Amino acid sequence: MRTNPVGVEGAIEMALINVTLPDGTVNEYASGITCAEVITDALGRKHGCLAARINGVECDMSNTIEADCEVEGILSDSDEGIHILRHSAAHLLAQAVTALYPNAKPTIGPAIDRGFYYDFAMEAITESDLKPIQKKMQELARKNFTVERIELSDEELQDHFADNPYKLEIINDKIEDGGGSTIYKQEEWYDLCLGPHVPNTSRLMNVKLTSVSSAYWRGDQDREQLVRIYGIVEPTKEALRATLTRLEEAKKRDHRKLGKDLQLFHIDEEVGQGLILWTPRGAIVRQELQDFISSHLRRQGYSQVFTPHVGKLDLYRTSGHFPYYQDSQYPPLVERDLMKKLADEGCTCGELSNLMKSGDIDGYMLKPMNCPHHIKIYASQQRSYRDLPLRLAEFGTVYRWEQSGEISGLTRVRGFTQDDAHLFVTEDQIAQEVLGCIELVQIIFDKLGMSDYRVRVGLRDSDSDKYVGESERWDKAEEACRAAAQSLGVQWSEEEGEAAFYGPKIDFVVKDVIGREWQLGTVQVDYNLPERFELEYKGSDGEIHRPVMIHRAPFGSMERFCGVLIEHFAGKFPTWLTPTQCHIITISEKHKAYAQEVADALKAHEIRVQVDDGDDTIGKKIRNHRKLQPAYMIIVGDGEAETRTVSLRARNGDQISGMGLDDFITAMCHEIETKVAQPSIVVVDKTD
């Protein structure tokens, strides 16, 4: 224990406190010491921390300590530190913008997964305007302004933000009367915020503004249109350079661009934002994935079902999806005669919405989830313990009303197809069935070379009223998820508050080839929906019991999964997924007949083929076809036609001349059947 309190001389009569450090050391200090002083005393001046925790709660380095506690520093390169750095950079961005554009009104500026953004009510700007804003940010950062946290009353908050209606709206909506809140101030600029933040602006030098777009205030397209500026920030120059390199690589892999170049999907404004049109080439990729997982579903004893795209509102009231996720769903549909009657009575849209919320009138809704429909299939007949586990699977399309500013290509859409399944099991079957679901996810990741992943177990937040059902059942479900995650032998973590409202879940978070993380497959254990729908089965004891429900989707959604795959492979799919696996190119017109013979032979073995027997030069043909990333280009000329061979150019750069057509077909079939990661033709011994 430290005996001479830091910063205190002759402090016999002053209050002393004990501060416990992460290594278990207990030091004695004078009451009122700051976190920065404690951390500097323990770790030295170059400790690299930009915030702290007192008894596990994040706070600023300037926070004073008045009682015995545990103190820990938050390093700038930790997950928590990066989040604080990004949030602080958003504040610096707002300071720079308001310095350059005095009439701009800052609205909100959060940290996000890959950086930060801030929305402004201001005149439109372009990408060329970002450079002077970034320069201003770095100028402010160099001035090393102290970032101060200041407590304000309700009245003081109203006075500080009197000229910003957006901040006033947040204050009026989010802050309880009499509660007050905090602002963070750097030089003369300040913002409404709870923090914590970096201790000074010099920690924000390594910043880069990346793009500008439009957004709507509070995500409502009926509200004001704003300017959204995105940026990234890192603790060091080296980290920033590495991030910029990854961003450049990500730009090359952007599935929206590659999807267009490879003719995989189309989004049309007349169809609607976030609604995907799968082209013939993209449909092949999707269908191959569906066929792949379907073969394993049959092996595991799943039954395929089909359900409608709409359901009665009462179905989703019972399940809880309508009240819990109402804001992210399409508006309910009302029967025509009832709608006419209500309109004749002068019923407004708002009144109609309230009537639906209260349950006074019914309607239909585009289904946001498949599970209520599968529940009704289970409930359509009496069930016995001999029927369980009952595994129902569907590639079911669901609809969510995503905000327009959040829609992005295939990865954030309004209509998507889940590789969905629901298992109805007895309690003693949970562990084995969860492991079976996890096996499916692992098979997919293995075949697609996505071996770098972690597991996240989403648990309920005991302080939240979001979650339904009995605590005892939640405990059982959470323990089942923990046990399953622990059995996998991979990194896993628990995250409180990340459960679905009806049960805990296991999420698989995959890291792609350039280090980005994507949440893909999910498995959920649910005691609550069977209770809400009063599902039953007759047990071996002759008594009536309640089944447990397992939700699982190895791909998550077909759209999102395909978007991730396009970027993971940079459009260079494994041969079994490639839309046209072989492009046959003739050297001249006289080779058309042999090219067609090769194509027919390949098609007979269900190998996907495209023939180019046009008049362009061989060089131009090769350049044009390379853009579509076939697994192989087959060149046929005099020599090949005479010897019944093919000359190959593999996508990986390998070239083979004069390979026998039959040998090539055998090798291709082997490559497709074994689902190798990338084209790599080898001659297969036919006697094997």
Secondary structure per residue as TSV (DSSP state, phi and psi in degrees):
chain	resnum	aa	ss	phi	psi
A	1	M	-	360.0	134.2
A	2	R	-	-68.3	133.7
A	3	T	S	-103.0	-17.4
A	4	N	S	-111.2	98.5
A	5	P	-	-55.1	135.7
A	6	V	T	-61.9	132.1
A	7	G	T	73.8	13.7
A	8	V	-	-128.9	122.1
A	9	E	S	-110.5	126.7
A	10	G	S	58.5	44.2
A	11	A	-	-90.7	39.4
A	12	I	T	-60.1	-42.2
A	13	E	T	-86.6	-4.8
A	14	M	S	-84.7	152.9
A	15	A	-	-68.4	135.5
A	16	L	E	-113.5	145.8
A	17	I	E	-129.2	155.4
A	18	N	E	-103.5	125.4
A	19	V	E	-114.0	122.3
A	20	T	E	-95.2	128.7
A	21	L	-	-94.9	165.9
A	22	P	T	-57.0	-30.7
A	23	D	T	-82.7	4.6
A	24	G	S	94.4	-9.4
A	25	T	-	-64.1	138.2
A	26	V	E	-114.8	119.6
A	27	N	E	-112.5	150.5
A	28	E	E	-104.6	129.7
A	29	Y	E	-134.7	165.9
A	30	A	E	-76.1	138.3
A	31	S	T	-56.8	139.3
A	32	G	T	98.6	-2.1
A	33	I	E	-67.7	150.6
A	34	T	E	-90.4	160.5
A	35	C	H	-59.6	-38.9
A	36	A	H	-60.2	-42.0
A	37	E	H	-67.2	-40.3
A	38	V	H	-64.1	-47.1
A	39	I	H	-68.1	-39.1
A	40	T	H	-64.9	-41.0
A	41	D	H	-62.4	-39.1
A	42	A	H	-80.0	-36.4
A	43	L	H	-115.2	-11.3
A	44	G	-	96.2	169.8
A	45	R	T	-68.4	-29.3
A	46	K	T	-98.2	54.6
A	47	H	-	-81.0	-19.3
A	48	G	-	75.8	11.3
A	49	C	E	-91.8	143.5
A	50	L	E	-119.4	-5.4
A	51	A	E	-156.6	-177.7
A	52	A	E	-143.2	171.1
A	53	R	E	-125.1	133.2
A	54	I	E	-113.0	115.1
A	55	N	T	53.2	39.7
A	56	G	T	85.0	-5.3
A	57	V	E	-99.2	126.8
A	58	E	E	-65.9	142.0
A	59	C	E	-154.2	172.3
A	60	D	-	-76.2	157.4
A	61	M	T	-63.6	-25.0
A	62	S	T	-81.7	-5.1
A	63	N	-	-60.8	133.5
A	64	T	E	-89.9	151.3
A	65	I	E	-112.0	123.8
A	66	E	-	-113.3	-10.8
A	67	A	S	-146.1	168.0
A	68	D	S	-55.2	137.6
A	69	C	E	-166.9	176.1
A	70	E	E	-105.2	134.0
A	71	V	E	-125.4	136.7
A	72	E	E	-140.3	138.2
A	73	G	E	-82.7	148.5
A	74	I	E	-105.8	112.7
A	75	L	E	-72.0	149.4
A	76	S	T	-66.9	-23.1
A	77	D	T	-100.1	7.6
A	78	S	S	-80.1	166.3
A	79	D	H	-58.6	-44.6
A	80	E	H	-66.5	-39.4
A	81	G	H	-64.6	-42.2
A	82	I	H	-62.2	-40.0
A	83	H	H	-62.0	-44.8
A	84	I	H	-64.3	-42.0
A	85	L	H	-59.4	-44.8
A	86	R	H	-65.5	-43.2
A	87	H	H	-63.7	-40.5
A	88	S	H	-66.4	-36.5
A	89	A	H	-65.3	-33.5
A	90	A	H	-62.4	-39.8
A	91	H	H	-63.5	-42.9
A	92	L	H	-63.0	-38.1
A	93	L	H	-60.4	-45.3
A	94	A	H	-64.1	-37.3
A	95	Q	H	-63.9	-42.8
A	96	A	H	-66.6	-43.9
A	97	V	H	-63.5	-44.6
A	98	T	H	-70.2	-24.0
A	99	A	H	-71.7	-37.1
A	100	L	H	-87.3	-28.9
A	101	Y	-	-127.4	83.1
A	102	P	T	-57.5	-24.7
A	103	N	T	-86.7	-4.9
A	104	A	-	-67.9	139.6
A	105	K	E	-111.9	111.0
A	106	P	E	-65.9	140.9
A	107	T	-	-113.7	-81.4
A	108	I	-	-132.1	151.2
A	109	G	-	-149.1	84.1
A	110	P	-	-89.3	162.8
A	111	A	E	-77.5	143.5
A	112	I	E	-128.9	177.8
A	113	D	T	-53.5	-40.2
A	114	R	T	-118.9	23.6
A	115	G	E	156.9	-129.3
A	116	F	E	-158.1	165.8
A	117	Y	E	-148.5	165.8
A	118	Y	E	-141.6	137.1
A	119	D	E	-100.5	135.3
A	120	F	E	-128.5	140.8
A	121	A	E	-87.2	104.9
A	122	M	S	-162.6	174.5
A	123	E	-	-64.1	150.1
A	124	A	-	-63.1	141.7
A	125	I	-	-126.9	169.0
A	126	T	-	-121.5	176.4
A	127	E	G	-57.4	-32.7
A	128	S	G	-67.2	-20.0
A	129	D	G	-81.6	-10.1
A	130	L	H	-70.9	-33.3
A	131	K	H	-60.6	-49.7
A	132	P	H	-65.1	-31.1
A	133	I	H	-67.1	-43.0
A	134	Q	H	-63.0	-41.3
A	135	K	H	-60.4	-40.7
A	136	K	H	-65.3	-39.9
A	137	M	H	-59.3	-45.1
A	138	Q	H	-68.3	-33.3
A	139	E	H	-63.2	-44.6
A	140	L	H	-66.7	-38.4
A	141	A	H	-62.1	-41.5
A	142	R	H	-63.8	-25.7
A	143	K	T	-74.1	-8.1
A	144	N	T	55.1	48.6
A	145	F	-	-68.4	138.3
A	146	T	B	-70.3	137.1
A	147	V	E	-98.2	114.3
A	148	E	E	-108.0	140.0
A	149	R	E	-97.5	128.5
A	150	I	E	-130.7	127.9
A	151	E	E	-83.1	132.3
A	152	L	E	-130.1	148.9
A	153	S	-	-78.2	171.8
A	154	D	H	-56.2	-45.9
A	155	E	H	-64.3	-40.9
A	156	E	H	-66.5	-37.6
A	157	L	H	-61.7	-45.8
A	158	Q	H	-59.6	-41.1
A	159	D	H	-66.3	-43.8
A	160	H	H	-63.0	-35.0
A	161	F	T	-112.4	26.0
A	162	A	T	-58.8	-29.3
A	163	D	T	-97.0	11.0
A	164	N	-	-126.5	96.1
A	165	P	H	-63.1	-25.3
A	166	Y	H	-70.2	-44.4
A	167	K	H	-65.8	-38.3
A	168	L	H	-63.3	-37.6
A	169	E	H	-63.9	-42.1
A	170	I	H	-62.5	-45.0
A	171	I	H	-59.2	-45.5
A	172	N	H	-69.6	-31.9
A	173	D	H	-85.4	-36.6
A	174	K	H	-102.8	-22.8
A	175	I	S	-104.9	124.5
A	176	E	-	-65.7	145.8
A	177	D	T	-57.1	129.5
A	178	G	T	82.8	-5.4
A	179	G	T	-81.0	-27.6
A	180	G	-	63.5	-177.5
A	181	S	E	-164.4	-166.9
A	182	T	E	-121.7	153.1
A	183	I	E	-120.4	160.3
A	184	Y	E	-117.5	130.9
A	185	K	E	-121.7	133.9
A	186	Q	E	-135.8	120.7
A	187	E	T	55.9	-126.3
A	188	E	T	-96.3	-2.0
A	189	W	E	-92.2	144.9
A	190	Y	E	-147.8	160.6
A	191	D	E	-145.8	150.2
A	192	L	E	-71.1	123.3
A	193	C	-	-169.2	152.2
A	194	L	-	-94.7	-18.0
A	195	G	-	75.4	-166.4
A	196	P	-	-79.0	171.6
A	197	H	-	-135.3	172.2
A	198	V	-	-64.0	154.2
A	199	P	S	-70.2	-26.8
A	200	N	B	-156.1	161.8
A	201	T	G	-71.9	-16.7
A	202	S	G	-64.1	-17.2
A	203	R	G	-75.0	-2.7
A	204	L	G	-113.8	22.4
A	205	M	-	-66.8	-32.6
A	206	N	S	-91.4	71.6
A	207	V	E	-124.0	149.6
A	208	K	E	-145.3	125.3
A	209	L	E	-84.5	133.9
A	210	T	E	-110.6	-33.7
A	211	S	E	-164.4	167.0
A	212	V	E	-134.8	141.6
A	213	S	E	-149.1	-176.0
A	214	S	E	-107.5	157.2
A	215	A	E	-151.6	166.2
A	216	Y	E	-106.4	145.7
A	217	W	G	-58.7	121.3
A	218	R	G	60.3	26.7
A	219	G	G	70.2	12.0
A	220	D	-	-102.2	113.9
A	221	Q	T	-70.1	-5.5
A	222	D	T	-90.6	-2.8
A	223	R	S	-100.7	-173.1
A	224	E	-	-64.8	143.8
A	225	Q	E	-86.6	135.0
A	226	L	E	-118.1	167.1
A	227	V	E	-99.2	124.9
A	228	R	E	-110.1	125.2
A	229	I	E	-112.7	126.9
A	230	Y	E	-102.7	151.2
A	231	G	E	-156.5	171.9
A	232	I	E	-130.1	155.6
A	233	V	E	-146.8	145.2
A	234	E	-	-136.3	160.5
A	235	P	S	-68.1	-28.8
A	236	T	S	-135.1	163.6
A	237	K	H	-61.9	-40.3
A	238	E	H	-63.6	-41.9
A	239	A	H	-66.0	-36.9
A	240	L	H	-65.6	-43.2
A	241	R	H	-60.4	-42.8
A	242	A	H	-63.7	-40.2
A	243	T	H	-65.9	-41.8
A	244	L	H	-63.9	-36.6
A	245	T	H	-63.6	-43.4
A	246	R	H	-64.0	-37.6
A	247	L	H	-65.2	-38.7
A	248	E	H	-62.9	-42.1
A	249	E	H	-66.5	-39.6
A	250	A	H	-63.1	-37.2
A	251	K	H	-62.1	-40.8
A	252	K	H	-65.1	-30.3
A	253	R	H	-94.4	0.8
A	254	D	-	-50.7	118.4
A	255	H	H	-66.1	-22.2
A	256	R	H	-68.4	-40.7
A	257	K	H	-73.6	-48.2
A	258	L	H	-64.4	-35.9
A	259	G	H	-60.1	-35.9
A	260	K	H	-74.5	-46.0
A	261	D	H	-61.3	-39.1
A	262	L	T	-91.5	2.0
A	263	Q	T	58.3	50.2
A	264	L	-	-98.2	-37.2
A	265	F	E	-155.2	165.2
A	266	H	E	-140.6	141.4
A	267	I	-	-120.0	124.5
A	268	D	-	-120.4	129.6
A	269	E	T	-61.6	-29.9
A	270	E	T	-73.7	-22.3
A	271	V	T	-81.6	-44.9
A	272	G	-	136.5	147.3
A	273	Q	T	-61.2	139.5
A	274	G	T	73.6	12.8
A	275	L	-	-116.0	116.2
A	276	I	-	-92.5	133.1
A	277	L	E	-102.3	110.5
A	278	W	E	-82.7	120.9
A	279	T	-	-79.3	169.0
A	280	P	H	-53.2	-40.9
A	281	R	H	-69.1	-43.3
A	282	G	H	-67.3	-35.1
A	283	A	H	-62.6	-31.6
A	284	I	H	-63.4	-46.4
A	285	V	H	-59.2	-47.8
A	286	R	H	-62.9	-43.6
A	287	Q	H	-67.0	-38.2
A	288	E	H	-61.9	-42.8
A	289	L	H	-62.5	-42.2
A	290	Q	H	-64.6	-43.9
A	291	D	H	-63.8	-37.9
A	292	F	H	-61.8	-50.6
A	293	I	H	-71.1	-31.2
A	294	S	H	-63.5	-35.8
A	295	S	H	-63.4	-35.9
A	296	H	H	-77.6	-29.3
A	297	L	H	-64.6	-42.7
A	298	R	H	-62.8	-40.5
A	299	R	H	-61.8	-35.0
A	300	Q	T	-90.0	3.3
A	301	G	T	86.1	28.4
A	302	Y	-	-83.0	151.9
A	303	S	E	-111.0	131.3
A	304	Q	E	-80.4	136.6
A	305	V	-	-131.6	166.1
A	306	F	-	-133.0	138.2
A	307	T	-	-134.0	158.8
A	308	P	-	-71.9	166.6
A	309	H	S	-85.0	-8.6
A	310	V	E	-130.0	162.1
A	311	G	E	-153.6	162.2
A	312	K	E	-68.6	147.1
A	313	L	H	-59.1	-36.4
A	314	D	H	-60.7	-30.9
A	315	L	H	-60.3	-42.5
A	316	Y	H	-83.4	-19.8
A	317	R	H	-67.4	-44.5
A	318	T	H	-63.6	-44.2
A	319	S	H	-68.9	-26.1
A	320	G	S	98.8	-8.1
A	321	H	H	-67.4	-35.2
A	322	F	H	-68.0	-51.4
A	323	P	H	-69.4	-35.6
A	324	Y	H	-79.6	-33.2
A	325	Y	S	-121.4	28.7
A	326	Q	G	-58.7	-39.0
A	327	D	G	-68.9	-20.4
A	328	S	G	-104.9	18.6
A	329	Q	S	-115.6	155.9
A	330	Y	-	-65.0	149.6
A	331	P	-	-59.5	144.3
A	332	P	-	-61.2	156.7
A	333	L	B	-104.2	134.0
A	334	V	-	-110.7	140.3
A	335	E	-	-57.3	144.6
A	336	R	H	-57.5	-45.2
A	337	D	H	-64.0	-40.8
A	338	L	H	-67.4	-40.7
A	339	M	H	-61.7	-42.3
A	340	K	H	-63.2	-41.9
A	341	K	H	-62.6	-45.3
A	342	L	H	-64.9	-39.7
A	343	A	H	-64.0	-41.0
A	344	D	H	-63.4	-28.3
A	345	E	T	-86.5	0.9
A	346	G	T	81.3	21.5
A	347	C	-	-69.8	125.1
A	348	T	-	-83.4	167.5
A	349	C	H	-59.7	-41.5
A	350	G	H	-63.5	-41.7
A	351	E	H	-66.3	-39.3
A	352	L	H	-61.4	-43.1
A	353	S	H	-60.5	-42.7
A	354	N	H	-65.9	-36.8
A	355	L	H	-63.7	-38.5
A	356	M	H	-70.5	-40.9
A	357	K	H	-59.6	-41.1
A	358	S	H	-76.6	-15.3
A	359	G	T	85.4	9.2
A	360	D	S	-70.6	-29.0
A	361	I	S	-132.3	156.5
A	362	D	-	-109.3	171.6
A	363	G	-	-168.4	-162.1
A	364	Y	E	-124.9	162.8
A	365	M	E	-146.0	141.2
A	366	L	E	-59.4	130.0
A	367	K	-	-68.5	129.0
A	368	P	S	-88.5	-17.9
A	369	M	-	-146.6	152.5
A	370	N	S	-88.1	-20.7
A	371	C	H	-59.6	-40.8
A	372	P	H	-60.8	-33.3
A	373	H	H	-69.1	-41.2
A	374	H	H	-67.4	-34.7
A	375	I	H	-59.7	-41.7
A	376	K	H	-68.3	-29.9
A	377	I	H	-67.1	-43.4
A	378	Y	H	-58.8	-44.6
A	379	A	T	-77.3	-3.0
A	380	S	T	-73.0	-11.8
A	381	Q	S	-150.8	162.8
A	382	Q	-	-68.4	142.8
A	383	R	-	-121.3	147.1
A	384	S	B	-118.5	163.1
A	385	Y	G	-58.1	-24.2
A	386	R	G	-69.8	-21.5
A	387	D	G	-81.2	-13.1
A	388	L	-	-103.1	144.1
A	389	P	S	-74.4	139.3
A	390	L	E	-103.4	119.6
A	391	R	E	-113.4	112.0
A	392	L	E	-109.7	128.5
A	393	A	E	-124.7	145.7
A	394	E	E	-154.8	137.8
A	395	F	E	-88.9	84.5
A	396	G	E	-103.5	131.2
A	397	T	E	-87.1	130.7
A	398	V	E	-126.2	167.4
A	399	Y	E	-133.5	133.7
A	400	R	-	-132.4	141.6
A	401	W	-	-89.1	81.0
A	402	E	-	-73.9	144.4
A	403	Q	-	-64.2	144.2
A	404	S	G	-59.8	-34.9
A	405	G	G	-72.2	-12.4
A	406	E	G	-101.5	-9.8
A	407	I	-	-70.7	135.9
A	408	S	B	-151.3	105.1
A	409	G	T	49.3	-127.3
A	410	L	T	-90.6	-17.1
A	411	T	T	-85.6	-16.5
A	412	R	B	-143.5	103.3
A	413	V	-	-130.4	174.2
A	414	R	S	-102.4	-19.4
A	415	G	E	-132.2	123.3
A	416	F	E	-147.4	156.7
A	417	T	E	-107.3	123.1
A	418	Q	E	-95.1	140.9
A	419	D	E	-84.3	72.8
A	420	D	E	-92.5	147.6
A	421	A	E	-151.9	150.7
A	422	H	E	-132.4	127.8
A	423	L	E	-109.3	129.7
A	424	F	E	-106.6	116.4
A	425	V	E	-134.7	163.2
A	426	T	-	-83.2	164.7
A	427	E	G	-59.2	-39.5
A	428	D	G	-77.2	-3.3
A	429	Q	G	-96.8	-7.8
A	430	I	H	-57.3	-53.2
A	431	A	H	-57.8	-47.8
A	432	Q	H	-66.2	-39.2
A	433	E	H	-71.7	-36.9
A	434	V	H	-61.9	-42.0
A	435	L	H	-63.9	-36.0
A	436	G	H	-63.5	-39.1
A	437	C	H	-64.9	-42.1
A	438	I	H	-65.0	-36.2
A	439	E	H	-58.2	-40.1
A	440	L	H	-60.2	-44.8
A	441	V	H	-61.3	-43.8
A	442	Q	H	-66.2	-36.3
A	443	I	H	-61.6	-45.0
A	444	I	H	-61.2	-49.6
A	445	F	H	-61.6	-38.6
A	446	D	H	-64.6	-46.9
A	447	K	H	-67.9	-26.6
A	448	L	T	-99.0	8.3
A	449	G	T	67.1	27.2
A	450	M	-	-102.0	67.8
A	451	S	-	-86.0	-13.2
A	452	D	-	-95.6	94.4
A	453	Y	E	-145.7	160.6
A	454	R	E	-128.6	166.5
A	455	V	E	-116.6	136.0
A	456	R	E	-121.8	122.2
A	457	V	E	-97.9	113.1
A	458	G	E	-89.0	119.3
A	459	L	E	-110.5	165.9
A	460	R	-	-76.9	155.8
A	461	D	-	-95.9	113.1
A	462	S	T	-63.2	-18.7
A	463	D	T	-89.4	-3.8
A	464	S	-	-99.3	147.5
A	465	D	S	-95.9	11.8
A	466	K	-	-69.2	-30.1
A	467	Y	-	-93.4	138.2
A	468	V	-	-106.7	156.4
A	469	G	S	105.3	171.1
A	470	E	-	-79.6	142.1
A	471	S	H	-59.6	-38.5
A	472	E	H	-61.7	-39.4
A	473	R	H	-71.5	-37.8
A	474	W	H	-59.0	-43.0
A	475	D	H	-58.8	-44.1
A	476	K	H	-63.4	-44.8
A	477	A	H	-65.6	-42.1
A	478	E	H	-65.1	-39.0
A	479	E	H	-65.6	-37.4
A	480	A	H	-62.4	-41.1
A	481	C	H	-67.7	-41.8
A	482	R	H	-59.6	-47.8
A	483	A	H	-61.3	-41.3
A	484	A	H	-64.8	-44.6
A	485	A	H	-62.1	-40.5
A	486	Q	H	-66.2	-28.4
A	487	S	T	-76.0	-10.6
A	488	L	T	-79.5	-23.8
A	489	G	-	74.2	22.4
A	490	V	S	-124.2	167.4
A	491	Q	-	-60.8	132.6
A	492	W	E	-145.0	156.3
A	493	S	E	-144.3	159.5
A	494	E	E	-103.0	139.0
A	495	E	E	-131.3	107.0
A	496	E	E	-67.4	138.0
A	497	G	T	88.9	-0.1
A	498	E	-	-100.6	4.6
A	499	A	S	-71.8	157.2
A	500	A	B	-68.9	162.4
A	501	F	T	-64.2	-20.4
A	502	Y	T	-104.6	-7.9
A	503	G	B	176.2	162.0
A	504	P	-	-71.1	165.4
A	505	K	E	-146.7	158.9
A	506	I	E	-113.7	117.1
A	507	D	E	-107.8	143.6
A	508	F	E	-105.8	119.4
A	509	V	E	-108.7	112.6
A	510	V	E	-99.9	137.9
A	511	K	E	-99.7	125.4
A	512	D	-	-84.2	-175.2
A	513	V	T	-67.9	-16.1
A	514	I	T	-111.5	19.1
A	515	G	S	89.6	3.5
A	516	R	-	-83.0	146.9
A	517	E	E	-102.8	139.7
A	518	W	E	-132.4	131.8
A	519	Q	E	-84.8	118.4
A	520	L	E	-116.4	-98.1
A	521	G	E	-65.0	154.1
A	522	T	E	-146.4	146.4
A	523	V	E	-133.2	133.1
A	524	Q	E	-132.0	138.4
A	525	V	E	-106.1	128.5
A	526	D	E	-136.3	112.2
A	527	Y	S	-90.8	-15.2
A	528	N	H	-87.3	-43.8
A	529	L	H	-63.4	-39.1
A	530	P	H	-58.7	-32.8
A	531	E	H	-70.8	-44.4
A	532	R	H	-63.3	-34.3
A	533	F	T	-97.8	3.9
A	534	E	T	54.8	46.6
A	535	L	-	-73.1	147.6
A	536	E	-	-141.9	159.4
A	537	Y	E	-149.2	154.7
A	538	K	E	-91.3	121.4
A	539	G	-	-80.5	174.2
A	540	S	T	-65.2	-19.1
A	541	D	T	-86.0	1.6
A	542	G	S	82.8	-2.1
A	543	E	-	-92.9	161.9
A	544	I	E	-89.3	132.0
A	545	H	E	-127.5	165.2
A	546	R	-	-101.7	126.2
A	547	P	-	-73.6	164.2
A	548	V	E	-104.6	147.3
A	549	M	E	-113.4	135.0
A	550	I	E	-115.5	124.7
A	551	H	E	-98.5	137.4
A	552	R	E	-151.2	144.3
A	553	A	E	-147.2	95.1
A	554	P	S	-59.6	-40.5
A	555	F	S	-81.9	-25.3
A	556	G	S	89.6	-87.0
A	557	S	-	-134.4	146.6
A	558	M	H	-63.9	-37.7
A	559	E	H	-64.4	-54.1
A	560	R	H	-61.7	-42.8
A	561	F	H	-63.0	-42.6
A	562	C	H	-64.8	-39.1
A	563	G	H	-60.3	-43.3
A	564	V	H	-64.7	-42.0
A	565	L	H	-62.8	-42.5
A	566	I	H	-56.2	-44.7
A	567	E	H	-74.9	-37.6
A	568	H	H	-60.7	-43.9
A	569	F	T	-94.3	0.2
A	570	A	T	54.2	35.5
A	571	G	T	80.9	-3.9
A	572	K	-	-98.0	79.1
A	573	F	-	-68.7	156.6
A	574	P	-	-55.3	154.3
A	575	T	T	-54.6	-40.3
A	576	W	T	-66.0	-22.5
A	577	L	T	-98.4	-15.9
A	578	T	-	-62.9	129.0
A	579	P	S	-55.2	-53.8
A	580	T	S	-116.4	113.4
A	581	Q	S	-76.7	-31.2
A	582	C	E	-132.6	128.3
A	583	H	E	-107.8	119.3
A	584	I	E	-96.6	125.1
A	585	I	E	-122.1	126.5
A	586	T	E	-90.9	147.1
A	587	I	S	-78.4	-36.1
A	588	S	S	-150.5	176.0
A	589	E	G	-62.3	-31.5
A	590	K	G	-71.0	-5.9
A	591	H	G	-100.4	7.3
A	592	K	H	-59.0	-44.1
A	593	A	H	-62.0	-44.2
A	594	Y	H	-69.5	-36.8
A	595	A	H	-59.5	-40.7
A	596	Q	H	-69.3	-35.4
A	597	E	H	-62.8	-43.5
A	598	V	H	-62.7	-44.5
A	599	A	H	-60.5	-45.5
A	600	D	H	-62.8	-38.9
A	601	A	H	-65.2	-40.8
A	602	L	H	-67.9	-44.2
A	603	K	H	-62.0	-33.3
A	604	A	H	-61.0	-23.5
A	605	H	T	-104.7	19.1
A	606	E	T	60.4	33.5
A	607	I	-	-93.7	130.2
A	608	R	-	-79.7	129.6
A	609	V	E	-133.9	146.6
A	610	Q	E	-133.8	134.9
A	611	V	E	-110.4	132.4
A	612	D	E	-119.1	100.4
A	613	D	-	-113.9	30.2
A	614	G	S	-75.9	-172.1
A	615	D	S	-94.6	-4.0
A	616	D	S	-64.0	160.7
A	617	T	-	-67.0	158.4
A	618	I	H	-61.6	-36.1
A	619	G	H	-63.9	-43.3
A	620	K	H	-68.2	-39.8
A	621	K	H	-59.8	-45.8
A	622	I	H	-61.3	-44.1
A	623	R	H	-62.2	-42.4
A	624	N	H	-65.9	-42.8
A	625	H	H	-75.6	-27.9
A	626	R	H	-60.5	-29.4
A	627	K	T	-63.2	-28.0
A	628	L	T	-88.9	1.4
A	629	Q	-	52.1	51.8
A	630	P	-	-67.0	156.3
A	631	A	S	-63.6	-40.3
A	632	Y	E	-140.4	143.0
A	633	M	E	-107.2	129.0
A	634	I	E	-105.9	120.5
A	635	I	E	-100.1	126.8
A	636	V	E	-123.6	131.7
A	637	G	-	-141.5	-155.3
A	638	D	H	-60.0	-49.6
A	639	G	H	-60.8	-44.0
A	640	E	H	-67.0	-42.5
A	641	A	H	-64.3	-39.3
A	642	E	H	-69.4	-35.8
A	643	T	H	-103.7	2.4
A	644	R	T	53.0	53.1
A	645	T	E	-125.8	178.9
A	646	V	E	-136.5	149.6
A	647	S	E	-109.8	131.1
A	648	L	E	-113.4	145.6
A	649	R	E	-124.8	106.8
A	650	A	E	-78.7	154.3
A	651	R	T	-62.2	-27.6
A	652	N	T	-80.6	3.1
A	653	G	S	102.3	-14.4
A	654	D	-	-65.0	145.5
A	655	Q	E	-131.4	135.7
A	656	I	E	-130.9	130.7
A	657	S	E	-108.9	142.7
A	658	G	E	64.4	35.4
A	659	M	E	-81.2	135.1
A	660	G	E	-59.2	137.9
A	661	L	H	-58.8	-44.0
A	662	D	H	-63.7	-39.8
A	663	D	H	-63.2	-40.8
A	664	F	H	-63.8	-44.0
A	665	I	H	-62.1	-43.3
A	666	T	H	-61.2	-44.1
A	667	A	H	-65.5	-40.5
A	668	M	H	-63.7	-46.1
A	669	C	H	-60.1	-40.0
A	670	H	H	-64.5	-43.3
A	671	E	H	-64.4	-39.9
A	672	I	H	-72.4	-43.3
A	673	E	H	-64.8	-39.6
A	674	T	H	-85.0	-8.9
A	675	K	T	55.7	52.8
A	676	V	-	-66.3	156.5
A	677	A	S	-65.4	-38.6
A	678	Q	S	-146.6	157.0
A	679	P	-	-53.5	129.0
A	680	S	-	-161.4	76.2
A	681	I	-	-65.0	128.7
A	682	V	-	-130.1	148.4
A	683	V	-	-72.7	124.5
A	684	V	-	-95.7	131.4
A	685	D	-	-70.7	114.5
A	686	K	T	-67.6	-15.0
A	687	T	T	-83.9	-11.3
A	688	D	-	-69.8	360.0
